């Protein structure tokens, strides 16, 4: 079973990771940089006003790819996004990225928090080493 804190640390070390959703019948990929591990779950957040949030609502199957700075190690995550409307999670998000809170408040935006479940993660820790795949 995958360790969610390990995954969050890995994504944070990468800085930016690429998050894919489905829009109708086509994939859409965008960079993200926020994640947090809590209660053995990996949480991400996006604005509820964004297309990505609407895409998650319509089809919760997502994919993440992140590359470490060494350029030879990366992860791939395939999972289902489950929306969590817990205000405490939004507060925790803004504690980790405090610069975003005033931007959201000034614009009347809401942060949509979701966790990943029913997924697999594949670690490639050097192009020449065998990949390791775990489930969660």
N, C-alpha and C positions, 0 to 999 in steps of 0.2 A: 504494500500500500504506500502510495506516495506521501511524502512529508510536505505539507502545504507551506510551512515556514521556509523550508529549503527552496521550494519553487519561488516564493516571494523574494527571497534573498537573491536567487539567481537572476530573476527579472530585474530587480533593483540594480544589480551589478551591471547588467547590460545597458541600463539607462532607458533607452527607448526599445520597445518591442512592437511587433506588427500584429495587429488584431484584425481578423477577417470575419465577416458576416456574409449573409446571403441577402441580396436585394432582388426579390422576384426569383429569377432563375440564374442570376449572375453573382459571382463573388465580388466583395468590396473589401479592400484592405486599407487600413490607416494606422499611423503610429500612435501608440499610447505610452504613458510613462508612469501611471499610478496603479499600484496593487498593494494589498495588505493581507496578511494571514491573521485570522481570528477564529477561535473555536474550531480548529482543524478544518477550516475552509479558506479558500483563496478568493478574495473579493477584489473587484474592479469597479470603477465608476466612470460614468459618462453623463453629460447633460441630457435631461429628459427631452429637451427641445431638439436634439440632434437626430439625424437620420439613423445613426448607428443604434440608438435606443429603440427606435421604431422597428428597425430590422431585427433586433433581438426579440422584441415582442412578437413579431410575425413568425420568426423561425429562430429558435434559441440555439441552434447548432453553430458553434464558433470554432476558430482555429487561431492559434498564436504561434509565432516564430520569433525567436530572439537570439541574437548573435553576441557573444562576448567580445570584448575589445581585442582579444588575441586573434580574432578572425578565423580560428580553427575549431572553436567549441560553440555549440548552440543547443537550443531545445525546441521541440515542437510539441504543442499541446492541442488536443482535440477534445472538446467537451460540450456540455449543455450549459447555457447561461440561465441561472434562476434568479429572477428579480427579487430583491429584498427591500421592502419599504419601511425598514426600521430606522427611525430618525437618529438613533444612537450610532448606527453605522455611518450615516452621513456626517455626523459630528466627528467621528473617528477619522474619516477621510479628510476633513478639513483641518484636523490637528496635524496630519502628515503633510498636507499641502496648503498651509495657511494663506498663501498669496492668492489662492483661488476663491476663498470664501467671500472677500469683498466684491470680487468681480461678479460672482453669482448673485449676491445680495443686491448690488446696484442695478443689475439687469432683470431682477425678478425671476431668475432661472432656478431650476431645481436640479440637484445632483441625483442621478439614478444609480443605485448601488446594486450589484448582482454578484453572486458567487458561482463558481464552476463546480459541476458534479458529473458523475458518470463518464469520466474521461480517461484519457491516456496521455502520458508524457514520455517523450523520448529524449534522452540526453545523448549528445554526441560530444565527447570530451577530448577530441583530437581526431581529426579526419581519419587517421590511421588506426584508431581504436574501435572495437565493436560498440555499437550503440546499446544503451540500456533503456528498456521500456518498462514503465510502472503504470498501474491503474489507480484511480481514486474515485 
